[in-house]
Amino acid sequence: MNTPAIDSSEPAPKRRHRRLGYLMAVLFVLLVIFAFLTPWLYPNVADLFEGPESCPKSSFQLKSLETALTSYKIETNRYPTTEQGLRALVAKPATVMPQKAFHRLISPELMIDSWNHEFQYRIPGIHNPDGYDVWSLGADGVSGTEDDIGNW
């Protein structure tokens, strides 16, 4: 990037003012770029510092799955069955759906938690009898233990 030509006949304080203004503009642009990238970078970077025990990435994924399930219900007037599972958010279920064109609501990678286990889904839920349960098996890979992360 070319810097603006500075007239050497200008007094030194004026030249410093121009350089400072240019530096401030560059810093502002970098700050705006960083602010836009933060929501996408945070879940991945946070795991490096906080470890898998706190697992903000899986919590973020869980919220995304809940949003996708709500979108599915709005489009089809019902949640996927337990048999269809979360796969119904990725590919059109084989069972009857409304005649609307199907579009994928999530990417398949979102269905895998931080410990490489698939998120679990059950309707009606045990913890949410009027709705559904979605949960991660946690580090131990066993359902019903205290390291599970769920929507309850």
N, C-alpha and C positions, 0 to 999 in steps of 0.2 A: 504494500500500500504506500503510495507516495504521500509524503507530508507536504502541506502547503508551503510554498516558497516564502521564506522569511526575508523581508527587506532588511539588509544589514544597516540601513540608515535609520531604522526605528530605534528608539531608546531601549535599553536592556530591560527595564521593568515591563514594557509592553510586549516584548518577545517572550518573557517568562509567563506573562498572562496568557498568551496564545498557546504555549506549550501545555500549561496547566489546564486550559479549556479542552484541548485535544485529549489529554490524558483522562480527564473526567468523563468525556464522551465515551471513550473506549471502555472505561471501567463500568459505566452505566450499561452499555450494551452487553458486556459480559455478565453483569448481575441479572439482567433480564433473561438472558439465555439460561443461566443457572436456575433461575426461579421456575422456568418452564420445564426443565429437565428433572427437577427434584422429585416430583411424584412418581416418576418411572424409575429413578435410580434408588430411592430410599429403601424399598423392600429388599433389594439385592445387597446394598451396602450395609444395611443394618445387621444382617445376618453375620457379617464378618466381625463386627464389634461386639454384638450381644450374644452370639452363640445360638445354637438351635433350641435351647431350653425355652427362651422367651418367644422365639419364632414369630416375628412380626410379618414375615412373608406368608406363612400359612394363614395367619389371621386376616391378612389382606385378601388372600385367595378365597377364604371362606366368605367374606363380604361380597366379593365378585360373584361367587356361585349363588348366593342369595339373591343378588340383583338379577342374574340370568334366570333363576327360577321364577322370579316375579314377572319378568318379561315373557317367559314361556306361558305362565298362567294368563297373562293379559291377551296373548295371541290365541291360546287354545281353550280358554275358560276352565282350565284345570292344571294341576301340577302333573309332572310325569309320575307314572306308577313306580312302585319299588322295583318291579321287574325291568322297566325301561331304564331306571336309574338316571344318573347324570349324563349318560351317553346320549340321552334324548336332547341334550343341549348342544351336542356336537353334530350328530347326524339324525336325519329324519327317522323316527321310530317306525317299525314295521306295522304297528297297530294303527287303528283308524285315527286320523287327525282331521281337523277341519280342512276344507279345500284350499285354504290359503297356501301360497308358495312358502316352502320352508327355507329359512336361512339360519346358518350356524350362529349360536348366541355366544359361545366361548371357544377358545382354542383348546385342543386336547391337552396341551401342556399345563393348563390351569387346573386340571383334574388331579394332578400329582402334587403331593405336599412336599415339604422340605426334606423329608426322610425317604422320598421315592416310594411312598405308598399312595394308592388311589384314595381320594376322599370317599367317604361312605354316605349313603343316602337311604332314608326310610320314610315312607308315608303310610299311615299316620305315624307320627313320631312318638317315641316313649316319653321324651322330655317335653315335646310340644304336641300333645294329643290332637289339637285342633289344626295342626299344620304338619310340618315335616321336620326331620332331624337331618342335618348335614354335619359331618365331623371328620377330623383327621385322627388317625390312629396314634399319632405321636411317635416319639422315638422308638418305643418298644414294639410298635406294629401290632399291638393287641387292643381290641376294642373293650371299653369299659374300665380302663385303668385311669389313674389320675393325670397322666400326661396327655390325654385326649383333648383336642381343641374342638369345640362344637358351637352350634348356634343357640345354645341354651344358657 
